């Protein structure tokens, strides 16, 4: 991913660069963003790491359509107003660069009372997560990366990763087949994220990613 780090380091010098690393569940977004963070820092630009997971809605909001509802996942899981107000807008053009990287602890279902920090003028903000190229956020990013994988690969990698989180392989399958994968179908139908990403990567085999689109 050295070429991607080079691309980001050279993008919009002189101001904060806001980068989305999007893709289906278990596509490898967090791993890629962490690797990019190291490469960008090695190339001399400060890095701010964040995840949409720090901006969940409370459990009662997330589950108001049912705990396995795909509509609830796509429409209710995250607080995009807080994501913009606390992180994306302050680091955008004209913002004061005072930001927070998280607002809610979904593990304990409670708000976080974190202090704001001031971003260096040429920082690169790397945000990983699902649904980042939805219509209400698309204009908030300076560069966007989308990891494309099949539903089968998403489920296969979730079974390697999420059994401890959900308790059993059967629970992982139920969660993905009923909520997460259909939620991603809703996202693709509503926002066509793969069509709008600056960088599109086939991540079906994370050990051998294949670039499908690159900015000219």
C-alpha positions as CSV (number, residue, x, y, z in Angstrom):
1,X,0.0,0.0,0.0
2,X,3.0,2.3,-0.4
3,X,1.5,3.8,-3.6
4,X,-1.7,4.7,-1.7
5,X,0.3,6.3,1.1
6,X,2.2,8.3,-1.5
7,X,-1.1,9.4,-3.1
8,X,-2.5,10.6,0.2
9,X,0.6,12.3,1.4
10,X,0.7,14.3,-1.9
11,X,-3.0,15.3,-1.7
12,X,-4.1,18.7,-0.6
13,X,-0.9,19.9,1.0
14,X,-1.2,22.8,3.4
15,X,-4.5,21.7,5.0
16,X,-6.0,18.7,6.7
17,X,-6.8,15.8,4.4
18,X,-10.0,13.9,5.3
19,X,-9.9,10.2,4.0
20,X,-12.6,7.6,4.2
21,X,-11.7,3.9,4.1
22,X,-15.1,2.3,3.4
23,X,-16.2,-1.2,2.5
24,X,-18.5,-4.1,3.7
25,X,-18.2,-5.6,7.1
26,X,-15.1,-7.6,7.7
27,X,-13.5,-6.3,4.5
28,X,-10.2,-5.3,6.2
29,X,-10.9,-1.6,6.5
30,X,-9.3,-1.1,9.9
31,X,-6.2,-3.1,9.1
32,X,-5.7,-1.1,5.9
33,X,-6.3,2.2,7.6
34,X,-3.8,1.3,10.4
35,X,-1.2,0.3,7.8
36,X,-1.8,3.5,5.9
37,X,-1.4,5.5,9.1
38,X,2.1,4.1,9.6
39,X,3.1,4.7,6.0
40,X,1.8,8.3,6.0
41,X,3.6,9.1,9.3
42,X,6.8,7.7,7.9
43,X,6.4,10.1,4.9
44,X,6.2,13.1,7.2
45,X,2.5,14.0,7.5
46,X,0.9,13.8,10.9
47,X,-2.0,11.2,11.1
48,X,-5.3,11.2,13.0
49,X,-7.0,7.8,13.2
50,X,-10.7,7.4,13.8
51,X,-13.5,5.0,13.2
52,X,-17.2,5.4,12.6
53,X,-17.5,2.9,15.5
54,X,-16.8,5.8,17.8
55,X,-20.1,7.4,16.6
56,X,-22.7,4.7,17.2
57,X,-26.2,5.6,18.2
58,X,-27.5,4.4,21.6
59,X,-28.7,0.8,21.7
60,X,-32.3,1.8,21.9
61,X,-31.9,3.8,18.6
62,X,-29.9,1.1,16.9
63,X,-32.4,-1.6,17.7
64,X,-35.7,0.3,17.4
65,X,-36.5,-1.6,14.1
66,X,-35.4,-4.9,15.7
67,X,-32.0,-6.2,16.6
68,X,-31.6,-8.0,13.2
69,X,-33.2,-5.4,11.0
70,X,-31.1,-4.5,7.9
71,X,-32.9,-1.2,7.7
72,X,-32.0,-0.5,11.3
73,X,-28.4,-1.2,10.5
74,X,-28.2,1.1,7.5
75,X,-30.4,3.9,8.8
76,X,-30.0,3.9,12.6
77,X,-26.6,2.4,13.6
78,X,-24.5,5.6,13.5
79,X,-24.8,9.3,14.6
80,X,-23.7,11.1,11.5
81,X,-24.7,14.5,12.9
82,X,-22.1,14.0,15.7
83,X,-19.5,12.6,13.3
84,X,-19.8,15.8,11.2
85,X,-20.0,18.2,14.1
86,X,-17.2,16.8,16.2
87,X,-14.8,15.5,13.6
88,X,-15.3,16.1,9.9
89,X,-16.5,19.7,9.8
90,X,-13.8,21.0,12.2
91,X,-11.2,19.4,10.0
92,X,-12.7,20.6,6.8
93,X,-11.9,23.8,4.9
94,X,-12.8,26.8,7.2
95,X,-12.9,24.5,10.3
96,X,-11.1,25.4,13.5
97,X,-9.2,22.1,13.5
98,X,-10.5,21.3,17.1
99,X,-11.8,17.8,16.9
100,X,-12.9,14.6,18.8
101,X,-12.4,11.1,17.4
102,X,-15.2,9.5,19.3
103,X,-18.5,10.4,21.0
104,X,-20.1,7.1,22.1
105,X,-19.0,3.9,23.7
106,X,-21.3,1.3,22.1
107,X,-19.8,-1.6,24.2
108,X,-21.1,0.1,27.4
109,X,-23.9,2.0,25.7
110,X,-22.9,5.4,27.1
111,X,-21.7,8.8,25.8
112,X,-18.0,9.6,25.9
113,X,-16.9,12.9,27.5
114,X,-13.6,13.4,25.7
115,X,-11.7,16.7,25.4
116,X,-11.1,18.2,22.0
117,X,-7.7,18.3,20.4
118,X,-6.2,20.6,17.8
119,X,-5.1,19.0,14.5
120,X,-1.8,19.9,12.9
121,X,-2.3,22.0,9.8
122,X,-1.3,19.3,7.4
123,X,-2.7,16.3,9.2
124,X,-4.2,13.3,7.4
125,X,-7.5,12.1,9.0
126,X,-8.1,8.4,8.3
127,X,-11.6,7.2,9.2
128,X,-12.5,3.6,8.6
129,X,-16.0,2.2,8.7
130,X,-19.1,1.1,6.9
131,X,-21.5,3.5,5.0
132,X,-19.0,6.3,4.8
133,X,-19.9,7.2,1.2
134,X,-23.6,7.6,1.9
135,X,-25.2,10.8,0.5
136,X,-25.0,12.8,3.7
137,X,-21.3,12.2,4.1
138,X,-20.0,12.1,0.6
139,X,-19.1,15.8,0.4
140,X,-17.1,15.6,3.7
141,X,-14.2,13.6,2.2
142,X,-11.2,14.8,0.2
143,X,-10.1,11.2,-0.7
144,X,-12.2,8.0,-0.6
145,X,-11.1,4.4,-0.6
146,X,-13.6,1.5,-1.0
147,X,-12.7,-2.1,-0.4
148,X,-14.8,-4.4,-2.6
149,X,-15.5,-7.9,-1.4
150,X,-18.3,-10.4,-2.0
151,X,-20.9,-11.3,0.6
152,X,-19.4,-14.7,0.8
153,X,-15.9,-13.3,1.6
154,X,-17.5,-10.9,4.2
155,X,-19.1,-13.8,6.0
156,X,-16.0,-16.0,5.7
157,X,-13.8,-13.4,7.2
158,X,-16.4,-12.6,9.9
159,X,-16.3,-16.3,11.0
160,X,-12.6,-16.0,11.5
161,X,-12.9,-12.7,13.4
162,X,-16.2,-12.3,15.2
163,X,-17.0,-15.6,16.9
164,X,-15.7,-14.3,20.3
165,X,-17.8,-11.1,19.8
166,X,-21.1,-12.9,19.0
167,X,-20.6,-16.1,20.9
168,X,-20.7,-18.8,18.3
169,X,-20.3,-19.4,14.5
170,X,-24.1,-19.8,14.3
171,X,-24.7,-16.4,15.9
172,X,-22.2,-14.8,13.4
173,X,-24.0,-16.3,10.5
174,X,-27.4,-15.1,11.7
175,X,-26.1,-11.6,12.3
176,X,-24.5,-11.3,9.0
177,X,-27.1,-13.1,6.8
178,X,-30.0,-11.3,8.5
179,X,-28.7,-7.8,9.3
180,X,-25.2,-6.9,8.0
181,X,-25.2,-8.3,4.5
182,X,-28.7,-7.1,3.6
183,X,-27.8,-3.8,5.2
184,X,-24.9,-3.6,2.8
185,X,-27.3,-4.3,-0.1
186,X,-29.4,-1.4,1.0
187,X,-26.3,0.8,1.0
188,X,-25.2,-0.2,-2.4
189,X,-28.7,0.4,-3.8
190,X,-28.9,3.8,-2.2
191,X,-25.4,5.2,-2.6
192,X,-23.4,3.0,-5.1
193,X,-20.2,3.5,-3.0
194,X,-18.0,1.6,-5.4
195,X,-19.0,3.9,-8.2
196,X,-18.0,7.0,-6.3
197,X,-14.8,6.0,-4.6
198,X,-11.5,7.7,-5.7
199,X,-9.7,4.4,-5.1
200,X,-11.5,1.1,-5.6
201,X,-9.7,-2.1,-4.4
202,X,-10.7,-5.7,-4.9
203,X,-10.1,-7.0,-1.4
204,X,-11.5,-10.5,-1.9
205,X,-8.1,-11.8,-1.0
206,X,-6.6,-9.4,1.5
207,X,-3.2,-10.9,1.0
208,X,-3.3,-10.0,-2.7
209,X,-5.4,-6.8,-3.2
210,X,-6.1,-5.6,-6.7
211,X,-6.6,-2.0,-7.6
212,X,-9.6,-1.5,-9.8
213,X,-9.7,2.3,-9.9
214,X,-7.0,5.0,-9.3
215,X,-7.2,8.8,-9.5
216,X,-5.8,10.2,-12.7
